[in-house]
Amino acid sequence: MAVPARRTSKTKKNSRRGQQKLKQPAISIDARTGEYHLSHHVSADGYYNGQKVIK
């Protein structure tokens, strides 16, 4: 069984675990309606980048 030769320090362990976090979703405001929507996604009323893409 593999066993580490040296103990991992608290700093090394915590800096490695510092990357494990939740990321905020990329939310933007629709200029036409003023509602929030995910970036690079079609809004609820069918607009994307200021143009109607879904009827």
Stockholm file with secondary structure:
# STOCKHOLM 1.0

chainA/1-55         MAVPARRTSKTKKNSRRGQQKLKQPAISIDARTGEYHLSHHVSADGYYNGQKVIK
#=GR chainA/1-55 SS CCCCSSCCCHHHHHHHHTTCCCCCCCEEECTTTCCEEETTSCCTTSEETTEECCC
#=GC SS_cons        CCCCSSCCCHHHHHHHHTTCCCCCCCEEECTTTCCEEETTSCCTTSEETTEECCC
//
